[in-house]
Amino acid sequence: MIKTVETRHFEEEASDFPFRLLSASYGIADARTGPIERRDYECCTVEFVYEGSGSLEIDGVSCRPATNSVYFLHKHSNHRYWPDRQTPWKKMFFVIDGDLMEYLFRAYGIDKIHHIPDCPELQKFFDEMMRLRKSGVAVHQEAAVIFHKFLAEARALVSGGSSCLPMEMIELKNFIDDNLEEKIRVEDYCAKIHRSSAHVIRQFKTHFGVTPYEYLMRRRVESARLLLLYSDLSIKEIASRLRFSDQFYFSNYFKRKTGVSPQHYKKKMNR
């Protein structure tokens, strides 16, 4: 049998937001727990194994998720999974759905990935999902932010992007990612770590291919795309939220980077 504890269900909350956190829970298996099998799975479950191991067969692929690994039960997948009899797994998981979920999976290239081994650094995102309290529609919006950060870090692990990065560069990137809607001064971060701005900017560009400012603006354009598609905010409100000086500068910058104006982008993608 498998025991779930501290389950929090959110599916009863009405929401038009294109990302839904359906539940977040722990699952503890034992030697008697049998296989779970599904065809054309109606949503998506993301699981973190914090102890033990088990087996997963999904869409013709087999793997052995063990301690500190993550696996994905993607929407519409056919899958079968079960715990090891000698060391049955203990897991944290969250269940999600929505158009934004599917878009983010594709955008980060995780839609075809089923298993990420040896990734203890991803557990924090499961902790955050578990801490979300029932608070109306906002819970889905907050879960979407957590999931977006989770996929960004998962993509870096899969591609080996963070394996040789200096910690100060990882911290600066995370600082930017976490403060897209705030006024960011790289100089303040440099002062905190006692490094010159020139040194930090040079190192950041060496490791990420762009300056911190260019990375910040790239991420703000990504956020603008999502807000244009999945929010009711006006172009002026999006510009203000993402710290552009005014909507005209935002519109011109967005068009320069994407080839279309924010208004035309919204119309084109929502057809």
C-alpha positions, 0 to 999 in steps of 0.5 A, spaced: 500 500 500 502 507 499 500 512 504 499 519 503 500 525 508 499 532 508 495 532 502 493 539 500 487 539 494 486 545 490 482 543 484 475 545 487 478 552 486 475 556 480 480 559 476 481 561 469 488 562 470 492 557 465 496 554 470 492 549 476 496 546 482 491 540 483 494 537 489 501 537 493 503 531 497 507 526 500 507 519 498 510 513 502 510 506 499 512 499 503 513 492 500 506 491 499 505 497 494 503 495 487 504 498 480 500 504 478 498 504 471 495 509 467 493 511 459 493 517 456 494 521 463 489 527 464 494 531 467 501 531 470 505 529 476 512 531 478 515 527 483 521 527 488 524 521 491 527 523 497 528 516 500 529 509 497 528 507 489 523 504 484 521 503 477 518 507 472 516 505 465 513 511 461 512 511 453 516 506 451 522 508 456 524 505 462 528 508 468 530 507 476 528 513 480 532 513 486 534 518 492 534 525 490 531 524 483 525 527 480 521 524 475 515 526 470 509 523 469 507 527 463 500 529 461 497 524 455 503 519 457 502 512 458 506 510 464 507 504 469 511 505 476 512 501 482 517 502 488 523 497 490 521 491 494 527 492 498 528 499 499 521 502 497 521 510 495 518 516 499 516 521 495 514 528 495 509 530 489 505 535 486 499 535 480 499 540 475 495 542 469 493 547 464 496 551 458 501 555 461 504 548 464 504 545 457 507 551 454 513 552 459 515 544 459 516 545 451 519 552 452 524 549 457 525 542 453 523 538 458 516 535 455 520 529 452 524 528 459 522 523 464 527 522 469 533 527 472 537 523 477 541 526 482 538 533 483 537 534 491 537 542 489 530 541 486 527 539 493 526 546 495 521 547 489 517 541 492 517 544 499 515 551 496 509 547 493 507 544 499 507 550 503 502 554 499 496 555 503 489 555 500 488 562 498 483 563 492 486 564 485 492 566 487 495 559 489 495 557 482 499 564 480 504 563 485 505 555 483 506 557 476 512 562 479 515 556 483 514 551 477 517 556 472 523 557 477 523 549 477 524 548 470 529 553 469 533 550 474 532 543 471 534 545 464 540 547 467 541 541 470 539 537 464 544 541 460 550 541 465 549 549 465 550 549 472 556 544 473 562 549 473 559 555 474 562 560 480 557 560 486 557 568 485 555 567 478 549 562 480 547 567 486 547 573 481 543 569 476 538 567 481 537 574 484 535 577 477 530 571 476 527 572 483 527 580 482 524 581 475 519 586 477 524 590 482 529 595 480 535 591 480 542 594 481 548 590 479 552 595 483 549 593 489 550 586 488 557 587 487 558 591 493 555 585 497 560 580 494 566 585 494 567 585 487 568 590 482 562 591 477 567 590 471 569 584 474 562 581 475 559 583 468 565 580 465 565 573 469 557 573 467 558 574 460 563 569 460 559 564 463 552 566 460 554 569 454 550 576 455 551 581 460 547 581 467 543 587 464 542 583 457 540 577 461 535 581 465 532 584 459 531 578 456 528 575 462 523 581 462 521 580 455 519 572 456 515 574 462 512 580 458 510 574 453 507 570 458 503 576 461 500 578 454 498 571 453 495 569 460 493 575 464 488 581 463 493 586 464 494 592 459 500 593 456 501 599 460 500 595 466 505 590 464 510 595 462 510 598 469 510 591 472 516 589 469 520 596 470 520 599 463 520 607 463 513 607 460 509 603 455 512 606 449 519 604 450 516 597 452 512 597 446 518 599 442 523 594 446 518 588 445 518 589 438 525 590 437 526 583 440 520 579 438 519 582 431 512 584 433 508 589 437 505 587 444 498 588 441 500 584 435 503 579 439 497 578 443 492 578 438 496 573 434 498 568 439 490 568 442 487 566 435 
